Amino acid sequence: MGKSKKEKHSRKEEKEGQKILVVIGVVALLLLLVMLIGYSFLGR
């Protein structure tokens, strides 16, 4: 019984970790877009 509970917990943690990775990826893409837009504006 204890083993199955641990497995469920680790699976939940894995899902949360994936969510964090997705958030980091989205933030990185947004930063890249902002930098590109800002660079294009400053370049002119």
Secondary structure, 3 states (H helix, E strand, C coil): CHHHHHHHHHHHHHHHHHHHHHHHHHHHHHHHHHHHHHHHHHHC
